[in-house]
Amino acid sequence: MAKGSDSSKVWSAFSLVAVLGAAAVAKKALNTSWKAATGKTPPANPADPDVDMKEAVAWAVVSGALIGLARMYAARRAAGYYAKSTGHLPPELKADRQDPDAETPTT
């Protein structure tokens, strides 16, 4: 695997593809589930005043939570794969207090 900034670029590209793919799959599943549950297509733009407020809020909450969870899951899986492939976490994740020798930041 690449070293230094090349490793960071590989991780950035890999995680971006994983996260975007997961978001697309989650969105498709969410749209299908919404239509099955409500009998209507999901609101294209919940900010549109013609969309019922309850429906707009429900769509925003459900879609935001599920797409966010799918993206987080994909990023975690990608980081796990990266760590298995390289023997270390991606550069951006090392700062998350993974180094036992690092000082604990004071607030």
MDTraj code that builds the backbone (N, CA, C; nanometers):
import mdtraj as md
import numpy as np

residues = "MET ALA LYS GLY SER ASP SER SER LYS VAL TRP SER ALA PHE SER LEU VAL ALA VAL LEU GLY ALA ALA ALA VAL ALA LYS LYS ALA LEU ASN THR SER TRP LYS ALA ALA THR GLY LYS THR PRO PRO ALA ASN PRO ALA ASP PRO ASP VAL ASP MET LYS GLU ALA VAL ALA TRP ALA VAL VAL SER GLY ALA LEU ILE GLY LEU ALA ARG MET TYR ALA ALA ARG ARG ALA ALA GLY TYR TYR ALA LYS SER THR GLY HIS LEU PRO PRO GLU LEU LYS ALA ASP ARG GLN ASP PRO ASP ALA GLU THR PRO THR THR".split()
xyz = np.array([
    [0.0855, -0.1184, 0.0000],
    [0.0000, 0.0000, 0.0000],
    [0.0890, 0.1232, 0.0000],
    [0.0387, 0.2325, -0.0449],
    [0.1151, 0.3573, -0.0585],
    [0.1513, 0.4151, 0.0772],
    [0.2543, 0.4989, 0.0767],
    [0.3005, 0.5631, 0.2000],
    [0.2661, 0.7108, 0.2010],
    [0.2658, 0.7712, 0.3208],
    [0.2522, 0.9162, 0.3361],
    [0.1265, 0.9732, 0.2751],
    [0.1456, 1.0790, 0.1961],
    [0.0302, 1.1477, 0.1387],
    [-0.0413, 1.0604, 0.0357],
    [0.0323, 0.9678, -0.0292],
    [-0.0332, 0.8749, -0.1219],
    [-0.1320, 0.7870, -0.0461],
    [-0.0931, 0.7436, 0.0730],
    [-0.1804, 0.6620, 0.1564],
    [-0.3056, 0.7407, 0.1949],
    [-0.2869, 0.8667, 0.2253],
    [-0.4005, 0.9528, 0.2602],
    [-0.4945, 0.9703, 0.1412],
    [-0.4371, 0.9836, 0.0211],
    [-0.5190, 0.9985, -0.1002],
    [-0.5960, 0.8702, -0.1293],
    [-0.5312, 0.7558, -0.1109],
    [-0.5982, 0.6275, -0.1313],
    [-0.7142, 0.6147, -0.0340],
    [-0.6904, 0.6470, 0.0925],
    [-0.7958, 0.6391, 0.1922],
    [-0.9111, 0.7338, 0.1582],
    [-0.8792, 0.8557, 0.1191],
    [-0.9832, 0.9533, 0.0855],
    [-1.0709, 0.9037, -0.0283],
    [-1.0086, 0.8520, -0.1327],
    [-1.0856, 0.8017, -0.2469],
    [-1.1668, 0.6788, -0.2079],
    [-1.1053, 0.5877, -0.1358],
    [-1.1721, 0.4643, -0.0947],
    [-1.2916, 0.4937, -0.0054],
    [-1.2728, 0.5793, 0.0928],
    [-1.3826, 0.6095, 0.1848],
    [-1.4932, 0.6877, 0.1151],
    [-1.4570, 0.7763, 0.0228],
    [-1.5579, 0.8530, -0.0509],
    [-1.6467, 0.7602, -0.1329],
    [-1.5864, 0.6663, -0.2040],
    [-1.6642, 0.5724, -0.2845],
    [-1.7551, 0.4885, -0.1949],
    [-1.7027, 0.4407, -0.0822],
    [-1.7830, 0.3586, 0.0089],
    [-1.9007, 0.4366, 0.0649],
    [-1.8766, 0.5592, 0.1074],
    [-1.9814, 0.6415, 0.1682],
    [-2.0875, 0.6804, 0.0657],
    [-2.0449, 0.7207, -0.0530],
    [-2.1419, 0.7578, -0.1568],
    [-2.2241, 0.6373, -0.2005],
    [-2.1605, 0.5234, -0.2127],
    [-2.2334, 0.4016, -0.2483],
    [-2.3363, 0.3641, -0.1428],
    [-2.2964, 0.3719, -0.0175],
    [-2.3893, 0.3391, 0.0909],
    [-2.5060, 0.4367, 0.0949],
    [-2.4791, 0.5636, 0.0734],
    [-2.5866, 0.6634, 0.0737],
    [-2.6840, 0.6381, -0.0410],
    [-2.6322, 0.6016, -0.1579],
    [-2.7194, 0.5742, -0.2725],
    [-2.8071, 0.4519, -0.2474],
    [-2.7487, 0.3462, -0.1921],
    [-2.8256, 0.2258, -0.1618],
    [-2.9304, 0.2562, -0.0544],
    [-2.8925, 0.3301, 0.0492],
    [-2.9868, 0.3650, 0.1557],
    [-3.1013, 0.4497, 0.1014],
    [-3.0697, 0.5447, 0.0141],
    [-3.1729, 0.6316, -0.0438],
    [-3.2724, 0.5501, -0.1252],
    [-3.2222, 0.4570, -0.2055],
    [-3.3096, 0.3721, -0.2870],
    [-3.4001, 0.2874, -0.1963],
    [-3.3428, 0.2260, -0.0939],
    [-3.4210, 0.1448, -0.0011],
    [-3.5224, 0.2300, 0.0746],
    [-3.4813, 0.3490, 0.1127],
    [-3.5695, 0.4401, 0.1853],
    [-3.6869, 0.4837, 0.0982],
    [-3.6598, 0.5181, -0.0268],
    [-3.7676, 0.5578, -0.1180],
    [-3.8685, 0.4448, -0.1364],
    [-3.8182, 0.3226, -0.1554],
    [-3.9057, 0.2062, -0.1731],
    [-3.9876, 0.1807, -0.0472],
    [-3.9235, 0.1873, 0.0686],
    [-3.9928, 0.1643, 0.1954],
    [-4.0980, 0.2715, 0.2215],
    [-4.0643, 0.3974, 0.1923],
    [-4.1582, 0.5082, 0.2130],
    [-4.2832, 0.4871, 0.1290],
    [-4.2623, 0.4490, 0.0025],
    [-4.3763, 0.4288, -0.0871],
    [-4.4622, 0.3116, -0.0394],
    [-4.3984, 0.2051, 0.0082],
    [-4.4718, 0.0895, 0.0588],
    [-4.5504, 0.1246, 0.1856],
    [-4.4913, 0.2055, 0.2717],
    [-4.5553, 0.2397, 0.3995],
    [-4.6653, 0.3440, 0.3855],
    [-4.6443, 0.4413, 0.2968],
    [-4.7403, 0.5521, 0.2876],
    [-4.8279, 0.5472, 0.1630],
    [-4.7854, 0.4713, 0.0633],
    [-4.8586, 0.4681, -0.0629],
    [-4.8288, 0.5880, -0.1518],
    [-4.7393, 0.6756, -0.1065],
    [-4.7027, 0.7952, -0.1828],
    [-4.5523, 0.7963, -0.2063],
    [-4.5124, 0.8695, -0.3094],
    [-4.3685, 0.8871, -0.3307],
    [-4.3164, 0.9836, -0.2246],
    [-4.1918, 0.9683, -0.1853],
    [-4.1369, 1.0594, -0.0853],
    [-4.1311, 1.2017, -0.1400],
    [-4.1389, 1.3002, -0.0528],
    [-4.1328, 1.4385, -0.0993],
    [-3.9979, 1.4683, -0.1648],
    [-4.0018, 1.5245, -0.2845],
    [-3.8790, 1.5607, -0.3549],
    [-3.8102, 1.6774, -0.2849],
    [-3.8902, 1.7678, -0.2308],
    [-3.8363, 1.8836, -0.1608],
    [-3.9228, 1.9109, -0.0378],
    [-3.8818, 1.8608, 0.0779],
    [-3.9626, 1.8798, 0.1985],
    [-3.9834, 2.0265, 0.2362],
    [-3.9016, 2.1171, 0.1843],
    [-3.9176, 2.2597, 0.2146],
    [-4.0311, 2.3231, 0.1347],
    [-4.0827, 2.2509, 0.0350],
    [-4.1933, 2.3023, -0.0473],
    [-4.3167, 2.3213, 0.0408],
    [-4.3762, 2.4407, 0.0408],
    [-4.4946, 2.4653, 0.1243],
    [-4.6146, 2.3770, 0.0881],
    [-4.6147, 2.3177, -0.0315],
    [-4.7241, 2.2289, -0.0698],
    [-4.7144, 2.0916, -0.0044],
    [-4.5977, 2.0587, 0.0519],
    [-4.5802, 1.9315, 0.1222],
    [-4.6311, 1.9492, 0.2648],
    [-4.7164, 1.8546, 0.3079],
    [-4.7694, 1.8591, 0.4441],
    [-4.6539, 1.8625, 0.5452],
    [-4.6661, 1.9463, 0.6471],
    [-4.5587, 1.9646, 0.7457],
    [-4.5229, 1.8332, 0.8149],
    [-4.6217, 1.7544, 0.8540],
    [-4.5934, 1.6270, 0.9212],
    [-4.5143, 1.5339, 0.8292],
    [-4.5539, 1.5307, 0.7030],
    [-4.4842, 1.4458, 0.6067],
    [-4.3412, 1.4958, 0.5844],
    [-4.3238, 1.6251, 0.5745],
    [-4.1909, 1.6832, 0.5531],
    [-4.0984, 1.6528, 0.6718],
    [-4.1508, 1.6685, 0.7927],
    [-4.0698, 1.6416, 0.9126],
    [-4.0369, 1.4926, 0.9215],
    [-4.1351, 1.4083, 0.8977],
    [-4.1114, 1.2636, 0.9041],
    [-4.0060, 1.2220, 0.8022],
    [-4.0167, 1.2743, 0.6803],
    [-3.9189, 1.2405, 0.5766],
    [-3.7803, 1.2894, 0.6156],
    [-3.7705, 1.4100, 0.6660],
    [-3.6404, 1.4657, 0.7035],
    [-3.5756, 1.3828, 0.8145],
    [-3.6536, 1.3460, 0.9141],
    [-3.5996, 1.2694, 1.0268],
    [-3.5573, 1.1293, 0.9819],
    [-3.6460, 1.0609, 0.9147],
    [-3.6178, 0.9230, 0.8742],
    [-3.5038, 0.9174, 0.7726],
    [-3.5106, 1.0010, 0.6700],
    [-3.4066, 0.9949, 0.5669],
    [-3.2716, 1.0402, 0.6217],
    [-3.2714, 1.1441, 0.7017],
    [-3.1451, 1.1908, 0.7591],
    [-3.0794, 1.0864, 0.8472],
    [-3.1603, 1.0227, 0.9318],
    [-3.1061, 0.9216, 1.0222],
    [-3.0562, 0.7992, 0.9461],
    [-3.1357, 0.7482, 0.8544],
    [-3.0958, 0.6263, 0.7842],
    [-2.9785, 0.6482, 0.6899],
    [-2.9771, 0.7569, 0.6195],
    [-2.8644, 0.7833, 0.5299],
    [-2.7381, 0.8110, 0.6113],
    [-2.7527, 0.8832, 0.7210],
    [-2.6380, 0.9075, 0.8091],
    [-2.5817, 0.7783, 0.8670],
    [-2.6690, 0.6880, 0.9095],
    [-2.6236, 0.5591, 0.9629],
    [-2.5562, 0.4753, 0.8554],
    [-2.6120, 0.4743, 0.7353],
    [-2.5511, 0.3977, 0.6260],
    [-2.4127, 0.4518, 0.5928],
    [-2.3987, 0.5834, 0.5893],
    [-2.2685, 0.6436, 0.5597],
    [-2.1670, 0.6116, 0.6696],
    [-2.2099, 0.6194, 0.7952],
    [-2.1200, 0.5885, 0.9063],
    [-2.0768, 0.4420, 0.9022],
    [-2.1720, 0.3532, 0.8761],
    [-2.1406, 0.2110, 0.8683],
    [-2.0403, 0.1844, 0.7555],
    [-2.0636, 0.2448, 0.6399],
    [-1.9726, 0.2257, 0.5265],
    [-1.8335, 0.2800, 0.5580],
    [-1.8260, 0.3937, 0.6227],
    [-1.6960, 0.4519, 0.6582],
    [-1.6223, 0.3621, 0.7576],
    [-1.6943, 0.3058, 0.8526],
    [-1.6317, 0.2162, 0.9501],
    [-1.5819, 0.0885, 0.8826],
    [-1.6619, 0.0345, 0.7914],
    [-1.6208, -0.0856, 0.7187],
    [-1.4978, -0.0560, 0.6320],
    [-1.4992, 0.0584, 0.5669],
    [-1.3855, 0.0977, 0.4831],
    [-1.2601, 0.1140, 0.5684],
    [-1.2737, 0.1736, 0.6853],
    [-1.1588, 0.1906, 0.7751],
    [-1.1066, 0.0559, 0.8228],
    [-1.1974, -0.0364, 0.8505],
    [-1.1555, -0.1703, 0.8913],
    [-1.0802, -0.2421, 0.7809],
    [-1.1309, -0.2309, 0.6592],
    [-1.0633, -0.2922, 0.5443],
    [-0.9259, -0.2285, 0.5233],
    [-0.9206, -0.0954, 0.5334],
    [-0.7940, -0.0237, 0.5172],
    [-0.6947, -0.0701, 0.6236],
    [-0.7398, -0.0803, 0.7476],
    [-0.6510, -0.1212, 0.8568],
    [-0.5991, -0.2640, 0.8356],
    [-0.6861, -0.3535, 0.7890],
    [-0.6412, -0.4911, 0.7622],
    [-0.5407, -0.4942, 0.6476],
    [-0.5605, -0.4086, 0.5480],
    [-0.4726, -0.4065, 0.4310],
    [-0.3370, -0.3435, 0.4592],
    [-0.3341, -0.2424, 0.5464],
    [-0.2105, -0.1675, 0.5689],
    [-0.1469, -0.1936, 0.7043],
    [-0.2241, -0.2464, 0.7976],
    [-0.1718, -0.2689, 0.9320],
    [-0.1883, -0.1489, 1.0239],
    [-0.2532, -0.0434, 0.9759],
    [-0.2769, 0.0742, 1.0591],
    [-0.4043, 0.1446, 1.0133],
    [-0.4565, 0.2276, 1.0995],
    [-0.5755, 0.3046, 1.0648],
    [-0.5423, 0.4109, 0.9611],
    [-0.6426, 0.4580, 0.8882],
    [-0.6198, 0.5684, 0.7951],
    [-0.5663, 0.6909, 0.8694],
    [-0.4889, 0.7744, 0.8007],
    [-0.4290, 0.8913, 0.8663],
    [-0.5309, 0.9805, 0.9378],
    [-0.6468, 1.0010, 0.8772],
    [-0.7473, 1.0898, 0.9367],
    [-0.8076, 1.0324, 1.0651],
    [-0.8038, 0.9014, 1.0824],
    [-0.8635, 0.8401, 1.1999],
    [-0.7658, 0.8225, 1.3145],
    [-0.6383, 0.8335, 1.2887],
    [-0.5399, 0.8175, 1.3951],
    [-0.5534, 0.9266, 1.5011],
    [-0.6027, 1.0417, 1.4644],
    [-0.6156, 1.1530, 1.5572],
    [-0.7278, 1.1313, 1.6585],
    [-0.8051, 1.0252, 1.6416],
    [-0.9193, 1.0003, 1.7295],
    [-0.8764, 0.9244, 1.8553],
    [-0.7689, 0.9714, 1.9181],
    [-0.7153, 0.9153, 2.0423],
    [-0.6913, 0.7654, 2.0334],
    [-0.6456, 0.7198, 1.9173],
    [-0.6144, 0.5780, 1.8989],
    [-0.4734, 0.5447, 1.9445],
    [-0.3901, 0.6477, 1.9593],
    [-0.2510, 0.6289, 1.9987],
    [-0.2442, 0.6355, 2.1511],
    [-0.2104, 0.5239, 2.2171],
    [-0.2075, 0.5250, 2.3643],
    [-0.0977, 0.6159, 2.4213],
    [0.0041, 0.6492, 2.3396],
    [0.1128, 0.7345, 2.3869],
    [0.0815, 0.8829, 2.3699],
    [-0.0256, 0.9141, 2.2978],
    [-0.0595, 1.0552, 2.2724],
    [-0.1152, 1.1193, 2.3991],
    [-0.0860, 1.2474, 2.4140],
    [-0.1382, 1.3201, 2.5290],
    [-0.2870, 1.3424, 2.5128],
    [-0.3570, 1.3392, 2.6240],
    [-0.5009, 1.3673, 2.6230],
    [-0.5182, 1.5188, 2.6146],
    [-0.5968, 1.5671, 2.5167],
    [-0.6150, 1.7122, 2.5072],
    [-0.6887, 1.7669, 2.6279],
    [-0.6493, 1.8850, 2.6707],
    [-0.7171, 1.9503, 2.7832],
    [-0.8186, 2.0493, 2.7304],
    [-0.9270, 2.0625, 2.8040],
    [-1.0325, 2.1575, 2.7621],
    [-1.0521, 2.2642, 2.8655],
])
top = md.Topology()
chain = top.add_chain()
for i, resn in enumerate(residues, 1):
    res = top.add_residue(resn, chain, resSeq=i)
    for name in ("N", "CA", "C"):
        top.add_atom(name, md.element.get_by_symbol(name[0]), res)
traj = md.Trajectory(xyz[None], top)
